[in-house]
């Protein structure tokens, strides 16, 4: 199984007075072409589409819907989307900037053929923690960032999932803080919300061979605990000059 992983688009970003939407959108289009060329099985977005109160938030939500539709309808690639700390709305509603995408996916229930496994939902939005079947023999655990009204304990959630004994193939995807990473602009100019930590020790204790990936950080890396960090598709601040923008291809045995 081959997965294209992307994160932290921040389509509402402004650098030195310059709106970055068009540039980031072009970078995402390049990621779509990469997904096509690499013949990926899935597209994962690991959070931070835009701030909900940004002037460009409606345009950003529309771009997410267009991206998901293009992946499904033109290339047959199902996409999974997690909420990040910049996506959630802290008004008690539990909503996020990905809510329009979730609504569109529910209103127009696209399906993508997946060989012998039949068909799958083309678009899924995860704004709460969940463990679900992704494909035959593969369990997917989502650990999104959520608003305070829906707060959860990631360690306790992992423990509850472990009791249900997921199948041997396991993918964990989150948008949380990761121990051992030196934070960059995501903790300064782009700071928003609170610290919630990825329970990597609890994950590795139970599933040493799990594929673990996480958004939130703008620089691509493989973090301590073998956590894949795709980084952002663009540089947003002068402090990110050493970052290599793009996306990441992760292969699951």
N, C-alpha and C positions, 0 to 999 in steps of 0.2 A: 504494500500500500504506500502510495506517495502523496504527500500533503504539502501544499503551499501555505506557508504561515506568514501572515502580515499583521501589523498592529500600529497603533498610535499614529493615525493619520492626521489628527488635529487640523481638519480642513478649514477651521475658522481662524487659524493662526495668522498673526500679523508680525512681520519682522521689520523693524526700523520704518514703520509706517506703510510697508508693502504687504498687501493681502496675498496669502500664499495658496489660495484655493486652486487656481488653475495649474500651478506648478505641481502641487501634490496630486491633483487629479490625473495629470499626465504620468506621474510616477506610478500611480495605481494602474493605469492602463498598461504600462510596461509590465507590471506584475501579472496582469491578466494574460498578456502575450506569453509570459514565461510559463504560466499555468498551462496554456495551450500547448506550447512547445514541449514541455516536460511530461505532458499527458498525465497530469496529476489526477488522483481519485477524489480529493477533497480540497476545499479552500477554507482555511481557518482565519477569522479576524479576531484578534485578542484584545479588543477594546480601545476606547478613546477615539471615537469618531469626531466629536466636537463638544464644546460646552453647550448646555441646553439653552442658555440665555444669550448666546451669540447672535448677532444680526443675521449671519449666514446659516444659522441652524436649519431652517427649512430646506435650503439648497443642499446642505450637507446630507440631510436625511434622504432627499431625492436622489442624490448621487449613490448612496448606499443601496437604495432600491434598484436603481439602474444597473449597478455593478452585479448584484445578486441575480437579477433577471438575465443579464448578458451571459454570466457564467452558466446558468441553468439552460437557457433556451438556445444559445449559440454553440456552447461547448459541452453541455451535458455534465457540468461539474457542480455537485451540491456544495453549498456553503454553510458554515456554522459561524455564528457571530456572538461574541461575549461582550457584556457591558464592562466599561472601565470606570475609573474614578472621575473622569471628565464627562461621562455620559449620564450619570445618575442625577435625578432631580430630588432635592431634599425638601419636598413640600408635603411629605406624608403620603403621597399618591403611589409611590413605588415605581413611577414611570422613568423613562430614559430617552435619550436621543435615538435609540434603536427601536422604540415603540412603533414608529411608522413602518419600519421594515417588517416587524412582526405582524402588524395588522395587514400589510400588503400580502405577506406570505399566507396568512389565514384566509384572506378574501380570494386570492388566486392560488389555490393549492397546487402548485406545479409538482411534477414528479420527474425524477431522473432515473433512467434504466441503469441497473448495476449488475449486468451479467446474470449469473445463476442465482443471485440474491433477490431478483425481482426488481422492484422500484423503491426509491427512497424519496422522502420529502426533500425538495430542492433547496429550501431555505429554512434554517432553524435559528432562533434567537434565544440565548440563554442569559436571563437576567436574575436567575436564582441558582444556587448550587444543585447539581443533579448528577446522577449516575444512570447512563442509558446505553443501550446497545447501539453501536455505530455500524458494524457490519458483522458478518458471520465470524464468531470467535474473537471479536474486539469490543471491549467496553470503553465508553468515553465518560470521563468525569470532568464536569465544568465547575470551576471555582471563580465565578465572576466577582467583580467589585459591585456591591449593592448599597442602596441608601440605608441610613440608620434604621428606618422603620422596618427593614427586612434583614437586619444584621444577623450573621451566623458565625459560629466558631468553626473555622476550617479544620482544626484538629479533630474536633468531635464529629464533624461531618465525615471525615476520612475514616474514623473509627466505626461509624455506623455503616458505611459502605463496605468496609472490610468484613463485617459480620455477615453480609449477604454474599460474600465470596464471589466477586466478579470473575469472569473467565480469564484465562492466562494472558491474553493480549489486552493491554491496558494503555490508554492515552489519557493523561491528565493535562488540562489546559486551564490557565488562570490569568487573572489580571490583578496580582497582589504584589506586595513587597517581597523581595528575595534577599535573604541573608548572604553577606559576602560580596555584594555588588556595591561599588562606590557610586552613589547617586550623582546624576548630572542635572541638567536643566529640568527634568521631571520633578525634582525636589526643590527647585528654586523658581525660575520664571513660570514653570508650568505646575507648580504645587496646587493641589486641590484635594479636599477630603481628608482622610485620616489614614494612619498606617494599619494595614491588615496583612499579616505575614503568610506567605506560602508555606504550608506544613511539610517541607521537603523531608525532614527526618522521619515524620510519621509515614509519609508515602514510601520512602526507601525501606523502612523497617518492614513494611507489609508487602511491597512489590518492588524488589530490587531492580527488576528489568523494565519497569514501566517507562514509557516515553513521556517526558514531562516538558511542557513549554509554558511560557509566561510572557505577557505583554508588559506595559507600564514603562519600561526603560527604552530610551531612544537610540542607544548604541547596541548594535547586534553583537552577540557573544554567546558562549556556552558557559553558564554560570556554575558556581560550586553546586555539587549534587547532580551534575549533568542536566541542567535546566536550559533548554533552548530558548534564547531571547532573540526574536527576529529583528528588533529595532524598528525605527521609523523609515518610511519611504523617502524622507527628505530631511535636511538639516534645518532646524528652526532658529537656532541662536548661534552667535559667534563662538560660544563655548563648545559647540558640537562640530567644530571644524574637523576633528579627527574621526568622526563617525563615518561609517560606510553605509549610506542609505540603500534601501532595497527591501527584499523579502527573503524568506528562507525556505528551502526545500528540505523536508524531513521525511525519511523513509522508515516505515514501520515493518519489521520483519514479518 
